[in-house]
Amino acid sequence: MEKPLLKTNCPNFSSGPCAKRPGWSAYALENALLGRSHRSKEGKARLQEVSDRMKKVLKLPEDYRIGVVAGSDTGAVELAMWTLLGPRPVDIFGWESFGKGWITDAVKFLKLPSVNEYKADYGKLPDLNKANFANDVIFTFNGTTSGVKVPNLDWIPANREGLTICDATSAVFAMEIDFTKLDVVTFSWQKVLGGEAAHGVIILSPRAVKRMEENELKTSWPVPKIFRLAAEGKLKPGELEYNTVNTPSMLCVEDAIDALKWAETVRGLSGLIWRSNANLEAFEEWVAKSDWIDFLAESKEIRSNTSVCFKIKADWFQKLSDEEKTKAAKKITSLLDKEGVAYDINSYGKAPAGLRVWCGATVETSDIKKLIPWLDWAYETVAKEYSKEAVK
Ligand SMILES: Cc1ncc(COP(=O)(O)O)c(C=O)c1O
């Protein structure tokens, strides 16, 4: 196969930080409130604006709270775990690196006395029906490192006793989420919005706010100041929305406002979801005809439309050792990197060797379509090299 002629317009397919929105430039930030206090009237107004815009685009229930916290998505998840857990046993579902990381937090660091672990290997989902909703339940909406998402939230009852805590960082703004089924939702702007990292966002249901208020000072572990949203047993109405525990980057806030304004130009949430789905569909058409590549997710209903993970099914590749597989997959991705058509598309370090291409809303479907022949070309180039070695 000849080298394709047409290069991608934007070669950024990393699964985080993800591609900026189409047309982004640093001019989008020229009105950022820089050199000013985030606690000034204007600073609070920007924070309130970003909270209001997120709430509007996501169509959050009116009585849910939303705010910016430190430490990107990890900061938001750990804030939730450190401040809310304790009163009930915990059920945790993990099926890839990040979800399993929250199990480590609960067992080894918070040393919770009663944790039920439900794990599955890369490509699979554990049995979600095992969740006991008298307990607190923790899970990721989309496993970014395996490309496996929950198909829906039908398995969560409306009248649960425990809280549901969901790390939804690579799902929010790209997938339908019934927020009434979730008490805590976390994400970071760096994913589907193509915003900046460093800040996380936390969404709290009224029951999660109540738990946070009641649980203050009751945990058997220390809670760092950076996690303490409630003060003296109160998370004051509205305050999370315009206040932050410590100093946020108003540059990042401005960038998130810009991304949310762009989101409105593509018809808001439904447009964002549509864009991600269109990207996945372009890949699905290709995979259906391919003799060398397949999705890592074992069925369509759990296949991510953001972090799309691929395995290489070709015989010669399957015969390699794990170490050799990683090397061969990296040869493919570095060819594409060198050509400037796709950056950062290796599979995650701890995941099976393969490829991972971000398909979130900021990625143009025209670029996915331009990338596909390049993937075939890079694969063929590397496959030829290996078959020559086999002949030697
Ligand atoms: C599911 C999931 N959780 C947590 C994280 C960590 O996110 P951050 O680096 O924004 O803290 C990631 C990052 O890719 C992720 O995909």
The ligand as an SDF file (V2000), in Angstrom:
LIG
                    3D

 16 16  0  0  0  0  0  0  0  0999 V2000
  -11.2610    7.1700   34.1350 C   0  0  0  0  0  0  0  0  0  0  0  0
  -10.1940    8.1230   34.5720 C   0  0  0  0  0  0  0  0  0  0  0  0
  -10.1010    8.4800   35.8580 N   0  0  0  0  0  0  0  0  0  0  0  0
   -9.1600    9.3310   36.2780 C   0  0  0  0  0  0  0  0  0  0  0  0
   -8.2400    9.8760   35.4230 C   0  0  0  0  0  0  0  0  0  0  0  0
   -7.2080   10.8200   35.9320 C   0  0  0  0  0  0  0  0  0  0  0  0
   -7.5340   12.0700   35.4610 O   0  0  0  0  0  0  0  0  0  0  0  0
   -6.7230   13.3600   35.8350 P   0  0  0  0  0  0  0  0  0  0  0  0
   -5.3600   13.1910   35.2750 O   0  0  0  0  0  0  0  0  0  0  0  0
   -7.5360   14.4290   35.1730 O   0  0  0  0  0  0  0  0  0  0  0  0
   -6.7180   13.4680   37.3080 O   0  0  0  0  0  0  0  0  0  0  0  0
   -8.2910    9.5520   34.0790 C   0  0  0  0  0  0  0  0  0  0  0  0
   -7.3060   10.0930   33.1290 C   0  0  0  0  0  0  0  0  0  0  0  0
   -7.1910    9.7000   31.9910 O   0  0  0  0  0  0  0  0  0  0  0  0
   -9.2810    8.6650   33.6530 C   0  0  0  0  0  0  0  0  0  0  0  0
   -9.3650    8.3480   32.3640 O   0  0  0  0  0  0  0  0  0  0  0  0
  1  2  1  0
  2  3  1  0
  2 15  2  0
  3  4  2  0
  4  5  1  0
  5  6  1  0
  5 12  2  0
  6  7  1  0
  7  8  1  0
  8  9  2  0
  8 10  1  0
  8 11  1  0
 12 13  1  0
 12 15  1  0
 13 14  2  0
 15 16  1  0
M  END
$$$$
